[in-house]
Amino acid sequence: MSSLKEIVLTNQEAQIIFGKHDENLRLLEDLLGVEIFARGNVIKLRGEHLQVEKAQKVIENLRHRVHRLKYLSPEDIFDAMPEDVEKEPTEQKPAEKITDSPDAIIVRSKRDVIYPRSLHQRSYIRAIRKYSLTVGIGPAGTGKTYLAVALAIESLRNGLFNRVVLTRPALEAGERLGFLPGDLEEKIKPYLQPIYDALFDIMKYEELKRWSERKIIEIIPLAYMRGRTLNDAFIILDEAQNTTGEQMKMFLTRLGANSKAVITGDITQIDLPLSKETSGLVICEKVLEKVSGVKFIYFSEKDVVRHPLVKRIIKAYDTYQKTQGKKGSADKSSEKG
């Protein structure tokens, strides 16, 4: 059922919420699936009833923010999105979040507090805090690595662990790394850059540098994990879909006393030269599915918190692959006939 709602803003609210050339309104349209018309300081929302209700809540959330902000970033808009319109009490104001929320990650650095932006992210945060091993599986941009890194920093500050170890496989290390310029560290760094990106976004540079020099934070290729036992450590394995079965088993057996591990990966983006079944993440999913102390959290394109176009790209690829799969099955049937 179609619905139409009108919201009257103050001039200050309109200027900040609309954004430069109404760019914030276009982002809101993409995120909420409604049409937004702006004239003067009046916003009109048109679309399906539930989507319009959700859009109205988001606009009201943003109004609470503009009195303490000079402009709205895409992150501010994401943070204003209600997690569940139907379950959310009408008197609740999600924009007025408090730092003692059980799902808030208290970083106290470049980022002060980080909040989940979807129900799956909330489940992911709770799982990491509760279980010794959490496996996050889903498409890129769903916050799997980012939230794990933030929780690792929080754990360090709270004295739960003495160090953080972040690792990921460096594919084709036996062949192409040799052609890259620089020493071994410079050759490996491009493979580890996504982890650095998350750390630089969360932490102040001076603090990150100091912790890295003291080996409180260690970023290494997966191959360097062999033979180690990590006690009192928060360990993150990123891009786990590109591990082999042997590498995954090696990583899992590195856990020492009072350690926690998080594994992240996207089984739709396996870069291993052999079949999908050789992926350590795929094997891990089958082997550890019913093991006590292990929790699997699955993300979808709905959890993507990057540019809204990324959601549509992922959905389009999923649709295409399903279509190709059906076409392949039909071709095989016709050949048999």
SEGUBA-890458 format. One record per residue: x, y, z of N, C-alpha, C, O in turn. Coordinates in steps of 0.1 Angstrom, whole numbers, plus 2048, in hexadecimal, padded with zeros to 3 digits. Layout:
BEGIN
XYZXYZXYZXYZ/...
END
This chain:
BEGIN
8087F480080080080080980C80081280E808/8068167F780E8227F580A82C8007FF82C805/81483480481283D80F81A84A80C82484A804/81585581181B86280F81C86A81C81186B823/82886F82082987682D83188382A839884821/82E88D83283489A83183B89E83E83589C849/8478A283E84F8A684A8548B484885A8B883E/8518BD8518558CB8518618CD85A8608CA866/86C8D28548798D485B87B8E285D8758EB857/8848E68678898F38688938F585C8978EC856/89790285A8A090484F8AE8FE8528B48F9849/8B28FE85F8BF8F88628BE8E98608C88E385B/8B38E38658B28D48638B28D08548B88C7850/8AB8D884C8AA8D583E8B78D68378BB8CD82F/8BF8E083A8CC8E38348D58D78378DC8D282E/8D68D28438DF8C88478DA8BA8428E28B283D/8CD8B78448C88AA8408C88A88318CB89D82C/8C58B38298C58B181B8D38AF8158D58A680C/8DD8B581B8EB8B48168ED8BC80A8E48C2804/8FA8BC8058FD8C37F98F78BD7ED8F88B17EA/8F08C67E68E88C27DA8DF8B67DD8DC8AD7D4/8D98B67E98CF8AC7ED8D589D7ED8CE8947EC/8E389C7EF8E988F7EE8E48867F98E487A7F7/8E288B8058DD8838108CF87D80D8CC872811/8C78858078B98808038BA8757F98B286B7FA/8C38767F08C586B7E68CA85E7EC8C68537E9/8D38607F68D88547FE8CC84E8058CB841806/8C485680C8B98518138AF84A80A8A983F80E/8AD84F7FE8A48487F58A983A7F18A28307F1/8B68397EF8BD82C7EC8BB8227F88B88167F6/8BE8278048BD81F8108AF81A8148AD80F818/8A682381289882181788E81C80D883817810/89281E8008888197F687C8227F587181C7F2/87D82F7F78728387F68758447ED8818467EA/86C84B7E986E8577E186E8637EB8658647F3/87786C7EA8788777F38788847EB8818867E2/86F88D7EE86E89A7E68708A57F186A8A57FB/8788AE7ED87C8B97F68788C77EF87C8C97E4/8718CF7F786E8DC7F286F8E67FE8678E5807/8788EF7FD87A8F880887F8F08148898E9813/8788F181F87C8E982B8728DE82D8708D9839/86B8D98238618CF8248658C281C86A8C3811/8648B78238678AA81D85A8A281B8528A1824/85989C80F84D89380D85388580A85C884802/84E87B81185286D80F84786580883B86680C/84A85E7FE8408567F78458487F48518467EF/83D83E7F78418307F48388267FC82D82A801/83D81A7FD83581080583481581483D81B819/82981181A82581782783181483183581E838/83680883384080583C84D80C83A854810843/85080D82D85D81582985C82382C86582A831/85082982A84E83782D84F83983C854843841/84983084484A83185385883085785C838860/86082785186E82685487583385187E838859/87283984587984584187685084A87F85984D/86A85184F86685C85886E85B86587286586A/87084E86A87784C87688685187488C85787D/88C84E86889985186589B8618658A486686B/89186785E89287685E89187C86C89888586F/88887687588787B88289487988A899881892/89A86D8888A786A88E8B287488A8BA879892/8B287887D8BC8818788B988F87E8C3897880/8AD8928808AA8A08868B08A18948B48AC897/8B189689B8B78978A88C68998A78CD89F8B0/8CC89589C8DB89789A8DF8A58958EA8A9899/8D78AB88D8DB8B78868DE8C38908E58CC88D/8D88C289C8DB8CC8A68E88CC8AC8ED8D58B3/8F08C18AA8FD8C08AF9088BD8A49138BB8A6/9038BD89790C8BB88C90A8C68819008CC880/9158C987A9158D38709118CD86290D8D4859/9138C08619108B885590E8AA8589128A5863/9078A385090589485290E88C84890E88F83C/91588384E91D87A84691586D84290A86B849/919866838911859836910850842906849844/91B85084A91A84885690F84D860909844866/90D85A86190385F86A8F585A8658EC85786D/8F485A8578E78558528E58468548DA842858/8F083E8538EF8308558EB82E8648E2825867/8F183686D8EF83487B8E083887F8DB833889/8DA8408778CC84487A8C283A8768B683C878/8C683086F8BD8268698B881D8758C081787C/8AB81B8778A58128818A980487D8A9801871/8AB7FB8878AF7ED8848A27E687F8A47DD876/8977E888588B7E188287F7E988487B7EC890/8787EE87A86D7F887B8627F288385C7F988B/85F7E58818537DF8878557DD89684B7DD89E/8617DA89A8647D78A88687E38B08687E38BC/86B7EE8A98707F98B08658018B685C8058AF/8658048C385B80C8CA85A81A8C486581F8C1/84E81F8C384D82C8BC8548378C48588418BF/8548358D285A8408DA86A83F8DA8708498DF/86F8348D587E8338D588483C8CB87F83E8C0/8908428CF89784B8C68A58458C48AE8478CC/8A783D8B98B48368B78C08408B68CB83C8B9/8BD84C8B28C88558B08CE8598BE8DA85C8BE/8C68588C88CB85B8D58D184E8DC8CC84A8E6/8DC8498D68E283D8DB8EB8408E78F184B8E8/8EC8378EF8F58398FB90082E8FB8FF8238F6/90B83290191782A90191681D90991F815907/90C81C91290B81091A9028069138FE7FC919/8FE8089078F77FF8FF8FF7F28FE90B7F38FB/8F87E69009007DA8FF9067D78F29107CF8F1/9027DD8E79077DB8DA9117E68D69167E58CB/9137F08DE91C7FA8DA92B7F58DC92E7EF8E6/9347F98D39427F58D49498028D894A80B8D1/94F8028E495580E8EA96480D8E696C8068EC/9688158DC9768158D797E81F8DE98A81D8E1/97982B8E09808368E798D83A8E099783A8E6/98C83C8D39988408CB99384A8C198B8538C3/9988488B49938518A998484F8A897D8598A6/97F8438A99708418AB96E83F8BA9758378C0/9648458BF9618448CD9588378D095C82F8D7/94C8378C994382C8CA93F8278BD93C82F8B4/93D81A8BB9398158AE92C80C8B192C8048BA/92280E8A99158078AB9127FE89F917801894/90B7F38A29077EB8968FC7F288E8F57FA893/8FC7EF8818F37F58788E97EC8728E17F0869/8E97E08768DF7D68728DD7CB87D8E57CA886/8D37C387B8D07B98858DB7AE8858DF7A9890/8E07AB8798EB7A18788F87A787F8FF79F885/8FB7B387D9077B98839057B989290F7B6899/8F97BB8978F77BA8A68F97AC8AB9007AA8B5/8F47A28A38F67948A79057908A790A7898AF/90C79689D91A79489B9227998A792B7928AC/91F7A58AC9267AB8B79247A38C492D7A08CB/91779F8C69147978D191B7898D191F7848DB/91C7838C59227768C49317778C793676E8CE/9387818C29467838C49497848D395377F8D8/94078C8DA94278E8E89407818F094677F8FB/9377788EB93376D8F393B7608F093F7598F9/93F75E8E39457528DF9547538DD95A75E8DA/95B7488DF96A7478DD96D7488CE97874D8CA/9647438C59677448B795A7488B09507418B1/95B7538A894F7588A195375889295E75D88F/94B75388994D75387B94375C874937759875/94776786E93E77086793F76D85894A76F852/93476985193476684392A76F83C91F770840/92E77583192577E82A92D787820939787820/92678F81892C79780E9347A28139337A681F/93C7A880B9457B380E93C7BF8129317C180D/9417C781C93A7D38209307D282B9297DB82E/9307C68319267C383B92C7C68499257C4853/9387CA84A93E7CE8579447C385F9477C486B/9467B785894C7AB85F95A7AE86595C7AC871/9637B385D9707B68629707C286B9777C3875/9697CD8679697DA86E9657D887C96B7DD886/95A7D187E9547CF88C95D7C689495F7C88A0/9637BC88E96C7B38959787BB89A97D7B98A5/97E7C48929897CC8969857D58A198D7D78AB/9797DB8A09757E58AA9737DD8B89777E28C2/96E7D18B796C7C98C497A7C58C997B7C48D5/9837C38C19917BF8C59977CB8CD99D7C98D7/9957D78C799B7E38CE9947E58DB99A7E88E5/9877E48DB97F7E58E89847DB8F29867DF8FE/9867CF8EE98B7C48F79997C78FD99B7C5909/9A17CD8F59AF7D18FA9AD7DC9059B47DB90F/9A57E69029A37F190C99D7EC9199A17F1923/9957E291898F7DC9249977D292B9937CC935/9A37CF9269AC7C692C9A87B792B9AD7AF933/9A07B492199B7A69209A679E9199A779291B/9AE7A59109B979E9099C57A79099C57B390B/9D17A19079DE7A89079E27AD8FA9EA7B68F8/9DC7A78EF9E07AB8E29D57A78D79CC79F8DA/9D77AD8CC9CE7AA8C19D67A58B59E07AC8B1/9D379A8AF9DA7958A39D07948989C678E898/9D379B88D9CB79C8819D27968759DE799873/9CC78C86F9D37858649C97838589BD78385A/9CF78084D9C777C8419D17758379DD778837/9CC76D82F9D47668259D976F81A9D2778816/9E676D8179EC77580B9ED76B8009F67637FF/9E376D7F79E27637EB9EE7657E29F47707E0/9F275A7DC9FC7597D2A0A75F7D7A127647D0/A0C75D7E4A187627EAA2575B7E5A307617E5/A2374F7E0A2F7487DAA3374D7CCA3D7497C7/A2B7557C6A2E7597B8A2E7687B6A3976D7B2/A2376F7B8A2377D7B4A297867BEA2D7917BA/A2A7837CBA3078C7D4A3E78F7D0A4379A7D3/A457867CAA537887C7A557937BCA607987BB/A4A7967B5A4B7A07ABA487AE7B0A497B87A9/A437AF7BCA3F7BC7C2A4C7C27C7A557BB7CC/A4D7D07C7A597D67CCA597D67DBA4F7D47E1/A657D87E1A677DA7EFA6B7CD7F6A6C7C27F0/A6C7CE804A6F7C280CA637BA80EA587BD809/A647B0816A597A6818A4D7AD81FA427AB81B/A507B6828A457BE82FA3D7C6825A317C7825/A447CD81CA3E7D5812A367CD807A2C7D1802/A3B7C1805A347B87FBA277B3801A1D7B27FA/A277B080EA1B7AA815A117B5818A057B2818/A157C181BA0B7CB81F9FF7CD8179F47CF81C/A007CD8099F37CF8019E97C48059DD7C7804/9ED7B88089E37AE80C9DC7B08199D17AC81B/9E37B88229DE7BA82F9D87C88309D37CC83B/9D87D08259D37DE8269C57DF82B9C27E9832/9BB7D68279AE7D882C9AD7D883C9A47DF841/9B67D08429B67D08519BB7DE8569B67E3860/9C67E384F9CB7F08539C07FB8519BF80485A/9B87FA8479AE8038449A48048509A080F854/9A07F88559967F886099D7FE86C996806873/9A97FB86F9B080087B9B280F87A9AF817884/9B581486E9B782386C9AA82A86E9AA836872/99F82486A99282B86C98E82B87A98783487E/99282188298D82089099782789A99282E8A3/9A48268979AE82B8A19B683789C9B783A891/9BB83E8A69C48498A39D184489F9D68398A4/9D784A8959E484588F9EF84389A9F683989A/9F084D8A39FB84C8AD9F98408B6A038398B9/9ED83E8B99E98328C29EC8258BB9F181C8C1/9E78248AF9E98188A79F88158A59FC80A8A6/A0081F8A2A0E81E8A0A158198ADA1D8108AC/A1181E8B8A1781A8C5A1380C8C8A1C8048CD/A078088C6A037FB8C9A097F18C0A0C7E58C4/A0B7F58B3A117EC8A9A207E98ADA257DE8AC/A277F48B1A357F38B4A377EA8C1A417E38C2/A2E7EA8CAA2F7E28D6A297D48D4A287CC8DD/A247D18C7A1F7C48C4A127C18CBA0D7B68CD/A0B7CC8D09FE7CA8D69F47C78CB9EA7C08CD/9F67CE8BF9EE7CB8B39F87C58A9A027CC8A6/9F57BA8A49FE7B389A9F67AF88E9EC7A988F/9FB7B48829F47B18769FE7A886DA097AD869/9FA79C86AA037938649FC78A8599F078885B/A0478584F9FE77C8469FB76F84DA0176B857/9F17678489ED75B84F9F87518509F9749859/A01750846A0C747845A15748852A1B73F856/A16754857A1E757863A18752870A1F75387A/A0C74D86FA0574887CA0A73A87FA0873688B/A0F733876A13725878A1D723884A2772B885/A1A71A88DA24717898A217208A4A2871E8AE/A1872A8A3A167338AFA0B72E8B7A017278B2/A0B7318C4A0072F8CD9FD73D8D3A057438D9/9F17428D19ED7508D59E57508E29D974C8E1/9EB7548ED9E47558F99DF7638FC9E676C8F7/9D47659039CF7729079CF77B8FA9D37878FB/9C97768EF9C977E8E39BB77E8DC9B47748DD/9B87898D69AC78A8CD9B27898BF9B97918BA/9AD77E8B89B377B8AB9A877C8A099D7778A2/9AC7828959A278488A9A877E87D9B3782879/9A17758779A577086A99B77685F99077385F/9A177F85799978584C99A77E83F9A477783D/99178083699177A82999376A82A99B765822/98C76483398E75683698A74D82B98E74182A/98275282197E74A81698A74680D98973D805/99574D80F9A174B8079AB74280E9B774280A/9A773C8199B07338209AD72581A9A2722815/9B771C81B9B570E8189B07078249B070D82F/9AC6FB8239A76F382F9B26F28399B06F3845/9BF6EF8349CA6ED83D9CD6FB8449D06FA850/9CD70683D9CF7138439C571684E9C871B859/9B871384B9AE7168559B070E8629AF71386D/9B37018609B56F886C9C16FD8749C16FE880/9CC70286D9D87078739D471487B9D8715887/9CC71D8769C872987D9C07258899C272B894/9B671C8889AD7198939B571389F9B07148AA/9C070C89C9C77068A79D270F8AD9DA70B8B5/9D171C8A99DB7268AF9D572B8BC9DC7318C4/9C87298BE9C172F8CA9C872A8D79C971E8D9/9CC7338E09D272F8EC9C97328F89BD7358F6/9CE7339049C67369109C074490F9C874D90C/9B47469139AD7539139AF75A9069B3766906/9AC7538FB9AC75A8EE99F7598E79967508EA/99C7628DE9907638D79937658C899D76C8C5/98C75E8BF98E75F8B19827638A997775F8AD/98476B89F97976F89697E76C888989770884/97576588097876287296E76986996276886C/97377085F96A77685696D77284897876F844/96277283F96476E83195876F82994D77082F/95976E81C94E76E813950763809959763801/94875880B94974C80394574E7F49477457EC/94075A7F193D75C7E39497637DC9497657CF/9547667E396076C7DD96C7647E097676A7E5/96C7587DD97874F7DF9827507D497E74E7C8/98E7547D79987567CD9A274B7CB9AC74B7C4/99F7407D39A87347D29A872E7C499E72E7BD/9B47297BF9B47247B19AC7187AF9A97157A3/9AA7107BA9A37037B89947057BB98F7117BB/98C6FB7BD97E6FB7BF97A7027CC9827037D5/96D7067CD96870D7D89697047E596B7097F0/9686F77E39686EE7EE9766ED7F59776E7800/9806F37EF98D6F37F698E6FF800998700807/98570880098571480898570F81797C70881B/98E71481F98E71182D98171683497D71083E/97C72182F97072783696471D83395B71B83C/96371882795870F82395970282C94F6FD831/9656FD82D9676F18359656F384395E6EB84A/9696FF84896770385695870385A9546FF864/95070985094270A85293C6FC8549326FB85C/9406F284D93B6E584E9406DD85A9386D7861/94D6DF85D9536D786894E6DD87694C6D587F/94D6EA87794B6F088593C6F48879396FA891/9346F187E9266F587F91F6F288C9186FA892/9226E689291C6E289F9256E28AA9226DC8B5/9316E88A993B6E88B49376F28BE9356FE8BB/9376EF8CB9346F88D693E7038D794A6FF8D6/93A70F8D994471A8DA9477218CE94E72B8CD/94171D8C39427238B59357288B192B7228B2/9357358AC92973B8A792A740899934747896/92173D89092174288291774D88090B74B884/91B75887B91276387891276586991D767863/9067668639067678549007758518F5779856/90777C8489027898438FD78883590077E82D/8F57928318F07928238F27A081D8F77A9824/8ED7A38118EF7B080B8E77BB8138EB7C6811/8DD7B781B8D67C08238DE7C782E8DB7D1833/8E97C08318F27C583C8FD7CE8379057D383F/8FE7D082A9097D88249087E68288FD7EC827/9137EC82E9137FA83391C80382B92080E82F/9207FE81F92780781691E80F80E912811812/92281480291981B7F990D8137F690E8077F4/9018187F68F58107F48F58097E78EE7FF7E5/8FD80E7DD8FE8077D09047F97D29017EF7CA/90C7F77DC9137EA7DF9087DF7E19097D47DD/8FE7E37E98F37D97EC8EC7D57DF8EA7C97DD/8EA7DE7D68E37DB7C98EC7D27C08E87C97B9/8FA7D57C19037CD7B99037BF7BE9037B57B6/9047BD7CB9057AF7D18F87A87CD8F879C7C9/8EC7AE7CE8E07A87CB8DF7A47BC8DA79A7B9/8E47AD7B48E47AA7A58ED79E7A28E979679A/8F879D7A89017927A68FB7857AB8FC77B7A4/8F47857B78ED77A7BC8E37757B28E17697AF/8DB77E7AD8D077B7A48D67757978D176B792/8E177B7928E77767868EC7687888EB75F77F/8F37657938F97587958EE74D7978F0742792/8E375179D8D874879E8D27447918CF73978E/8D174F7888CC74D77B8D57447738D073B76B/8E27467748EC73E76C8EB7307718ED726769/8E972E77F8E87207848DC71977E8DD70D77B/8D172077E8C57197788C77167698C270C764/8CD7207628D071E7548D97127528D770A748/8E371075A8EC7057598E56F875C8E86EE755/8DC6F87658D56EB7688CC6E875D8CA6DC759/8C56F27578BC6F074B8C46EA73F8BF6E2738/8D06F073D8D86EB7328DC6DC7338DC6D572A/8E06D97408E46CB7438D86C17408D96B673B/8CC6C67448C06BE7438BD6BB7348B96B0730/8BE6C672C8BC6C571D8C66BC7178C26B570D/8D26BC71C8DD6B37168D96A57198DB69C710/8D46A27258D16947288C568F7208C468471C/8BB69971E8B06957168B46937078AB68F6FF/
END
